Amino acid sequence: MLTTNVSGVIHMTIVAKVWIDEDCITCDACQDICPEVFEITDDSSQILAAVRTDGVFDRNVGGSPMLGSLGAEYGEMILEAAEACPVEVIKFELVTDGAEVVAEVAPAAEMAVEAAPAAAVATGGSDAFQALMGGDRSLAILFGSQTGNAAGLADKTAKLAADYGLVPTIYDMDGFDAGKLNAHSRTLIITSTWGEGEMPDNAETLWNTVSSGKPSLSNVHFSICAIGDSSYDEFCKAGTDWDDKYVELGANRVHETKLCDVDFDTPWAQWVSQALPLLACVDQSGTLQEVLLDEMIQYGSGTADEVADGDFAPGIIPQAELSITLSLFRYCPAANESGWDTIACAVPGHATVENLLTAIQQDVDGSFAFRRGNGNGTATSGLRVNGRVVLADLACINDLVSEGGVLKVEPLPGYPVIRDLIVDYSGYEANRSESKPWLRADPREGATLLNGSAMGTMEPATATTLHAMTDVNSYQLLHAMSDTVPFNPSYKGPAILLQHWTRSLDPRTGDEQKAELAEMLDGESGVWAEADMASIARYGAEGRTASKALNAARSHLLNVTNYTGPHGRLVKWYGRSVKWSGNVNETTLYRQVLGPVGLLSNIFDGVSARMFLGFTRNGAPPIRSLQALVAPPAGVGKIPNMVNRKVEAHHEVVSLFNEIDQRF
């Protein structure tokens, strides 16, 4: 987490390692604050395997470091959890021996998103090429992004730019100084389009400033990648507007603007492979040396012959080499045997998991089987790596393990294993086909298909909402994020449910299909079969997107069913309890599940008494339960505040409940 002061100094809290001392009272405080790192068991809080380089689930008393960049991503939350711990058993070590990392950078509005690597130095080729590579090699990559797609492509573009000896810096358009546009002789712009041809929110101010100020860009060479949706009238308009504006202000377009539809990976890859070598041929004086383009393409591809043959060496490796231990799942269907291969590897940090598996297949064991991707996030290339489900052709080694760590690779959960890492998707596909996810529209006025049948129309705002709800790279991967799928064969899974929920919101969907979808979503194999959507949300941005949409489906179903059925009654009575008491605690939850008779029947087994007196919820040793009575901030006879806490602004909560449903 980064915070920036007015002087432009960034204070970054990075946790190197975190562990749990003895005498944890299992009060849930740490898990409530940071479930991505902490999980409560019967005896103690534990550190999740997915965030550690050793891939083990325990208290981490051995001090295994945090995995990849997770120490920075969750640093502030880990410190907050440690502060909230009533018995102070959460220990951590920060990078640089506990001191904050302070780095002098440009002001926040012009701060590079990622540190630029050093430029490559050509050691061969023509004299003109060596002179070109010896000068200024800076490249500015500006992105305008509404949902994060353009920002992600900017990051990928920066990594590829290093192959051409460029030093890329990524700039968020939000707050970028328009007066400094002409200082970047090599510029790439990647932008999405919002609404009816509008700029994304983070680009609006810069666009207005450039349009009114009209700075001279005569020494700038540029190219633009525009992301849009061809179902809109103003397809990719933000990108074409920037293209027109740059040309109007005197800039030199080195490559035509690329217009990308919703499936933008392939056209982006085509654009970046052509635009980057051209910009790399712009010399220090701002002149495009197009005669050197063939040499630049050969240099960037890394396919040139050795220097001894008169040519130049390939570009440098962007990331350092890592020495790791690969723990690889193997399964032979003929012998019906499974096990693990352990292999010591030295791999470039920027290599993908697929690159590593390909090397194993080619150099170690030709019988090893896995699914290959196309390098752009192939939907069926999913694997579980160190507890995380990832696409093998996108996931980089240095994001999953650090130097000296263990990389545990196993098949995607929730699917039958065919051989080694290859799983069988046919059950998922059959289930999806059986549920008929395709659009079935009622006859109506509006747009028509080629065969003349009506399909209705959709407002742009609605289309944007539906696209955002389904912004996932792989439905097969989303299916594997569920904790329920492996244990409930009738459960349709979050991927199919997400498709059906968005289909039910599509205004073009016919009434008959909407009724079928609602019945399926509310059925035994629907959204209620997933015990907790947090199990999906823990898998990153795509998991959070899906879980948010599926929780919205649950909320909708509760309203349309008038809070009937077991789920509706639980929500209703829990709402009443919060409204009446103003407290949220386990006793409240327990009472709603069992009811007054069930609660009374449990008096004699000590469970109700233990909860009433404020002991821990999971039957830990008595000495730890007694600590909960005296350790601050709990106080005598209360569960710690993180579990038994007063609802803030209780009068506002009451008003909200009254507004949602008068019966509350």
Residue pairs with C-beta under 8 A, 6 or more apart in sequence:
1 12
1 13
1 72
1 73
1 75
1 76
2 10
2 11
2 12
3 10
3 11
4 10
4 107
4 108
4 111
5 11
8 104
8 105
8 106
8 107
8 108
9 102
9 103
9 104
9 105
10 102
10 103
10 105
10 111
11 100
11 101
11 102
12 72
12 75
12 100
12 101
12 102
12 103
13 72
13 75
13 76
13 79
13 94
13 100
13 101
14 71
14 72
14 75
14 94
14 95
14 101
15 66
15 71
15 72
15 74
15 75
15 78
15 79
15 92
15 93
15 94
15 95
16 65
16 66
16 71
16 92
16 93
16 94
16 95
17 60
17 63
17 64
17 65
17 66
17 71
17 92
17 93
18 37
18 47
18 60
18 66
18 78
18 82
18 90
18 91
18 92
18 93
19 47
19 59
19 60
19 61
19 62
19 63
19 91
19 92
20 44
20 45
20 46
20 47
20 59
20 60
20 61
20 89
20 90
20 91
21 59
21 61
21 89
21 90
21 91
22 44
22 89
23 87
23 89
23 624
23 627
24 43
24 44
24 45
24 59
24 87
24 89
24 624
25 86
25 87
25 616
25 620
25 624
25 625
25 627
25 628
25 631
25 640
26 40
26 41
26 42
26 43
26 44
26 45
26 616
26 617
26 618
26 620
26 624
27 85
27 86
27 616
27 628
27 634
27 639
27 640
27 642
27 643
28 40
28 617
28 642
28 643
29 81
29 84
29 85
29 86
29 640
29 642
29 643
30 37
30 38
30 40
30 45
30 81
30 82
30 84
30 85
30 90
31 38
31 39
31 40
31 45
32 642
32 643
33 77
33 80
33 81
33 84
33 642
34 74
34 77
34 78
34 80
34 81
35 534
35 538
36 48
36 51
36 70
36 74
36 77
36 538
37 47
37 48
37 51
37 70
37 74
37 77
37 78
37 81
38 45
38 46
38 47
38 48
38 81
38 90
39 45
39 46
39 48
39 57
40 46
40 618
41 618
42 618
42 619
42 620
43 620
43 621
44 59
45 59
45 89
45 90
46 57
46 58
46 59
46 60
47 57
47 58
47 59
47 60
47 64
48 57
48 387
49 55
49 56
49 57
49 386
49 387
50 67
50 386
50 387
50 388
51 66
51 67
51 70
51 74
52 60
52 64
52 65
52 66
52 67
53 64
53 65
53 66
53 67
53 401
53 402
53 404
53 405
53 406
54 62
54 64
54 405
54 406
55 327
55 386
55 387
55 405
55 406
55 408
56 64
63 93
65 71
65 402
65 405
66 74
67 386
67 400
67 401
67 402
67 405
68 398
68 399
68 400
68 401
68 402
69 399
71 95
75 94
78 90
78 92
79 92
81 90
82 88
82 90
82 91
82 92
84 642
86 628
86 631
86 632
86 633
86 634
86 640
87 627
87 631
94 100
95 101
105 111
105 112
106 112
108 175
109 172
109 174
109 175
109 176
109 177
110 171
110 175
110 176
110 177
110 180
111 172
112 169
112 170
112 171
113 151
113 154
113 155
113 170
113 171
113 172
114 155
114 158
114 170
116 138
116 158
116 167
116 168
116 169
117 162
117 167
117 168
117 318
118 167
118 316
119 133
119 137
119 162
119 165
119 166
119 167
120 133
120 162
120 163
120 164
120 165
120 315
120 316
121 133
121 134
121 165
122 129
122 130
122 133
122 134
122 165
122 299
122 312
122 313
123 307
123 312
123 313
124 130
124 304
124 307
124 310
124 311
124 312
124 313
125 295
125 299
125 311
125 312
126 292
126 295
128 289
128 291
128 292
129 292
129 295
129 296
129 299
129 312
131 283
132 281
132 283
132 289
132 292
133 165
135 283
135 284
136 185
136 284
137 165
137 166
137 167
137 280
138 166
138 167
138 169
138 184
138 185
138 186
139 161
139 166
139 167
139 168
139 169
139 184
139 186
139 187
139 188
139 279
140 168
140 169
140 171
140 184
140 186
140 187
140 188
141 154
141 157
141 158
141 161
141 168
141 169
141 170
141 171
141 187
141 188
141 189
141 190
142 154
142 171
142 173
142 176
142 187
142 188
142 189
142 190
142 191
143 150
143 151
143 153
143 154
143 170
143 171
143 172
143 173
143 189
143 190
143 191
144 150
144 173
144 189
144 190
144 191
144 192
144 199
144 200
144 202
144 203
144 238
145 151
145 154
145 191
145 192
145 200
145 202
146 192
146 194
146 200
146 201
146 202
147 192
147 467
147 468
147 471
148 541
149 192
149 227
149 264
149 471
150 190
150 191
150 192
150 200
150 227
151 172
153 190
153 225
153 227
153 264
153 268
154 170
154 190
155 170
156 268
156 272
157 168
157 188
157 190
157 272
157 276
158 168
158 169
158 170
159 318
159 350
160 272
160 276
161 167
161 168
161 276
161 280
162 168
162 315
162 316
162 318
163 276
163 300
163 301
163 302
163 315
163 318
164 276
164 277
164 279
164 280
164 296
164 299
164 300
164 315
165 280
165 299
165 315
166 186
166 276
166 279
166 280
172 202
173 191
173 202
173 203
173 205
173 206
174 201
174 202
174 203
174 205
174 206
175 205
176 206
178 206
178 209
178 210
178 213
178 215
179 213
179 215
181 187
181 210
181 215
181 217
181 220
182 215
182 216
182 217
182 218
182 219
182 220
184 220
185 219
185 220
185 221
185 282
185 286
186 221
186 222
186 279
186 280
186 282
187 220
187 221
187 222
187 251
188 222
188 223
188 224
188 225
188 275
188 276
188 279
189 222
189 223
189 224
189 225
189 239
189 242
189 246
190 224
190 225
190 227
190 268
191 199
191 200
191 203
191 224
191 225
191 226
191 227
191 238
191 239
191 242
192 200
192 226
192 227
192 228
192 238
193 199
193 200
193 226
193 227
193 228
193 229
193 232
193 234
193 235
193 236
193 237
193 238
193 239
194 200
194 201
194 238
194 464
195 460
195 461
195 464
196 232
196 233
196 234
196 460
197 232
197 233
197 234
197 237
197 238
198 204
198 237
198 238
199 207
199 238
199 241
200 238
203 238
207 241
207 242
207 245
210 245
210 249
211 245
214 249
215 249
216 249
216 250
217 246
217 249
217 250
217 251
218 249
218 250
218 251
219 286
220 246
220 250
220 251
220 252
220 286
221 251
221 252
221 253
221 254
221 278
221 279
221 282
221 286
221 288
222 246
222 251
222 252
222 253
222 254
223 253
223 254
223 255
223 256
223 257
223 258
223 271
223 275
223 278
223 279
224 239
224 242
224 243
224 246
224 257
224 258
225 239
225 257
225 258
225 260
225 268
225 271
225 272
225 275
226 236
226 238
226 239
226 240
226 242
226 243
226 257
226 258
226 259
226 260
227 236
227 239
227 260
227 264
228 234
228 235
228 236
228 237
228 238
228 239
228 259
228 260
228 261
229 235
229 261
229 262
229 463
229 467
230 261
230 262
231 458
231 463
232 460
232 463
235 259
236 257
236 259
236 260
239 257
239 259
240 257
240 259
243 253
243 257
246 253
247 253
252 288
254 275
254 278
254 279
254 282
254 288
255 271
255 274
255 275
255 278
258 267
258 268
258 270
258 271
258 275
259 267
260 267
260 268
260 271
261 267
262 467
265 376
265 377
266 376
269 375
269 376
276 300
277 293
277 296
277 297
277 300
278 288
278 290
278 293
280 296
280 300
281 288
281 289
281 290
281 292
281 293
281 296
282 288
282 289
283 289
295 312
298 304
298 311
299 312
299 314
299 315
300 315
301 314
302 314
302 315
303 314
304 311
304 312
304 313
304 314
305 311
306 313
307 313
317 348
317 350
318 350
319 348
319 349
319 350
319 396
319 398
320 348
320 349
321 346
321 347
321 348
321 349
322 346
322 347
322 348
322 349
322 397
322 398
322 401
322 402
322 403
323 344
323 345
323 346
323 403
323 404
324 344
324 345
324 346
324 347
324 397
324 401
324 403
324 404
324 405
324 406
324 407
325 342
325 343
325 344
325 345
325 405
325 406
325 407
326 341
326 342
326 343
326 344
326 345
326 356
326 360
326 406
326 407
326 409
327 340
327 341
327 342
327 406
327 407
327 408
327 409
328 340
328 341
328 342
328 343
328 360
328 368
328 409
329 338
329 340
329 409
329 410
329 411
329 420
329 421
330 338
330 339
330 340
330 341
330 368
330 420
331 337
331 338
331 411
331 417
331 419
331 420
332 338
332 419
333 418
333 419
338 417
341 365
343 360
343 364
345 356
345 407
347 355
347 356
347 359
347 397
348 397
349 396
349 397
349 398
350 396
350 397
350 398
351 396
351 397
352 375
352 392
352 393
352 394
352 395
352 396
352 397
353 383
353 385
353 390
353 392
353 393
353 395
353 396
353 397
353 400
353 409
354 370
354 372
354 373
354 375
354 381
354 392
354 393
356 397
356 407
357 368
357 370
357 392
357 409
357 421
358 372
360 368
361 368
361 370
368 420
369 418
369 419
369 420
369 421
369 422
370 383
370 392
370 420
370 421
370 422
371 378
371 380
371 381
371 392
371 421
371 422
372 378
372 381
372 393
373 380
373 381
373 391
373 392
373 393
373 394
374 393
375 393
376 393
376 394
377 391
377 393
377 394
377 473
377 474
378 391
378 393
378 474
379 391
379 473
379 474
379 475
379 476
379 477
380 425
380 474
380 476
381 391
381 392
381 393
381 394
382 389
382 390
382 391
382 392
382 412
382 474
382 476
382 477
382 480
383 389
383 390
383 391
383 392
383 395
383 409
383 410
383 411
383 412
383 421
384 390
384 409
384 410
384 411
384 412
384 413
384 480
385 395
385 400
385 407
385 408
385 409
385 410
386 400
386 401
386 406
386 407
386 408
387 408
388 400
388 539
388 540
389 412
389 413
389 477
389 480
389 481
389 539
390 400
390 477
391 473
391 474
391 477
394 473
397 407
400 407
401 407
409 421
410 421
411 417
411 420
411 421
411 422
411 423
412 423
412 476
412 477
412 480
413 480
413 485
413 486
414 479
414 480
414 482
414 485
414 486
414 493
415 423
415 424
415 425
415 427
415 428
415 479
415 480
416 423
416 424
416 427
417 423
417 424
418 424
425 476
428 476
428 479
428 493
428 495
428 496
431 492
431 493
431 496
432 495
432 496
432 499
435 492
435 496
435 500
435 520
437 496
437 499
437 500
437 503
439 455
439 503
439 506
439 508
439 509
439 513
440 509
440 510
440 512
440 513
441 453
441 454
441 455
441 456
441 508
441 509
441 510
442 456
442 510
442 511
442 512
443 453
443 454
444 454
444 456
445 454
446 454
446 455
446 456
446 457
446 508
447 454
447 455
447 456
447 457
448 454
448 455
449 455
455 508
456 507
456 508
457 507
457 508
458 506
458 507
458 508
459 507
462 505
462 506
462 507
465 505
466 502
466 505
466 506
468 545
469 498
469 501
469 502
469 505
469 545
469 548
469 549
470 498
470 499
470 502
470 545
470 549
471 542
471 545
472 478
472 498
472 542
472 545
472 546
473 542
475 495
475 496
475 498
475 499
476 495
477 542
478 493
478 494
478 495
478 498
478 536
478 542
478 543
478 546
479 485
479 493
479 494
479 495
479 496
481 494
481 535
481 536
481 539
481 543
481 546
482 491
482 493
482 494
482 530
482 535
482 536
483 530
483 531
483 532
483 535
484 491
484 493
484 529
484 530
484 531
484 535
485 491
485 493
488 525
488 529
490 524
490 525
490 529
491 525
491 529
491 530
492 520
492 525
492 526
492 529
494 530
494 536
494 546
494 547
494 550
495 546
497 521
497 526
497 527
497 550
497 553
498 546
498 549
498 550
500 517
500 520
500 521
501 517
501 521
501 527
501 549
501 550
501 552
501 553
502 549
503 509
503 513
503 517
504 514
504 517
504 518
504 521
509 517
518 557
518 560
520 526
521 527
521 553
521 557
522 528
522 557
522 561
527 550
527 553
527 554
527 557
528 554
528 567
530 536
530 550
533 547
533 550
533 551
534 547
536 543
536 546
536 547
536 550
537 543
537 544
537 547
537 548
554 567
558 567
558 568
558 571
561 568
562 568
563 569
563 571
563 572
563 661
563 663
570 592
570 593
572 661
572 663
572 664
573 592
574 588
574 589
574 592
575 657
575 660
575 661
575 664
576 657
576 664
577 588
577 591
577 592
578 584
578 588
578 647
578 653
578 657
579 653
579 654
579 657
579 664
581 588
582 646
582 647
582 650
582 653
583 644
583 645
583 646
583 647
584 644
584 645
584 647
585 639
585 643
585 644
585 645
586 611
586 617
586 639
586 643
586 644
587 611
587 612
587 644
590 599
590 608
590 611
591 599
594 601
594 602
599 608
602 608
603 609
610 625
611 617
611 639
613 629
613 637
614 628
614 629
614 634
614 637
614 638
614 639
614 644
615 625
615 628
615 629
616 624
616 625
616 628
617 643
628 634
628 639
628 640
629 636
629 637
630 636
631 640
633 640
633 641
634 640
634 641
638 644
647 653
657 664
658 664
